[in-house]
Amino acid sequence: MKGLKVLVSPLDWGLGHTTRMIPLIHGFLEKGARVWLAASGPTASLLSSAFPQLTLLALEGYGIRYPRQGIFFLPSMFSQLPRVLNAISREKVWLDQMQRKFAWDLVVSDNRYGLYHPGARNILVTHQLYPKSGSILLPDYLLHRLHRQLMRPFDEIWIPDAPGQDNLSGELSHPSYQGKPSHYIGPLSRLQPGPGAPLEGFETGQYLLALLSGPEPQRSLLEEKILRSAGSFPKPVILVRGLPGSSGLPETKDGVTMINHTDPSTLASLLTHAGWVVCRSGYSTIMDLVRLGKKALLVPTPGQPEQEYLAGYLGSRGYFPTLSQGAFTLDAALVACQQHQGAFPDFDFQAFEKFLQTRFPGPGETDQFPMES
């Protein structure tokens, strides 16, 4: 991979697509690749903070918004489909223009379906080979067929999960997508285990940490519920809002500390020392929790089929407790966390490093995953 020119671009549908690409980008750099990044908005802010030395190109995102009520999720997604298709068309045109200038060897897209070019090897990173519709109006098998068409132009599919029965994504990525080379590269997390130092003024195991993420307005709606129930909550609350690039903070009640965004080291420390954790059931958040061996209450985004499936799947396996946003209060969250007794198996978070070594071998080594003609 030394000297290989690589473009990396994650989807802007929440920050999870971005955070899980960070260890992959580090892997590319450690193997001597030359890396460019493409993003806009909060995604660009997060990438530029993590990799200030890399060239960041402006590429408009999909701009997905969630409805205020979960029952309108699917109609809302259908209404935004023209915008998504236009964004896919725009990024195809963008890549064609940029490829003439940069001549990338490898294009790595996290769920951006227009980023492929005949002059490069095209990689799609996704854990959703079999997405869930969450509705009888659009059967899953039909959605799967549509999704296969979107994946068809890519040369390879990289799946950030473990193969076999002990996995984190269930039916979403098992069995593997047939018809394309697809590889389970292991779960990905930018967080590193370690004790770290607790946030000043907070005692280990005696505060609740709430992590917010995802598109609006649901991110703000859960934040409002947390703030409304914080007044009578007996424990200190730290609320990480998931808003990189933001500077202002709303007024808070006593006992609540709000942080717009934090670096990976501080986030890992906050998680490690928290007595209780509340967060969305986004897949990247789940991988971060498992990386640190941290239990958390999963609150899926209302009407979001993937998060609702993951919360149900992981809850049924005893990995995490879950609670709907409609039933959520801080008191209910505390009870759910205290009553949960489950555990999850060990996962190999260095698997992707081994994969990169075999996928892009050094001089004299053999590529164990040769491209199909």
VENKACOR-V810232 format. One record per helix or strand of 3 or more residues. SS is the DSSP state (a for helix, b for strand). FROM is the first residue (numbers start at 1). LEN is the number of residues. Records with the same first field share a line. If there is no record, write none. Layout:
SS->FROM-LEN + FROM-LEN
This chain:
b->5-6 + 34-6 + 55-4 + 106-5 + 121-5 + 156-4 + 181-4 + 207-5 + 236-5 + 256-4 + 276-4
a->16-15 + 41-10 + 70-10 + 81-22 + 140-12 + 170-3 + 218-13 + 264-10 + 283-10 + 305-12 + 330-10 + 351-9
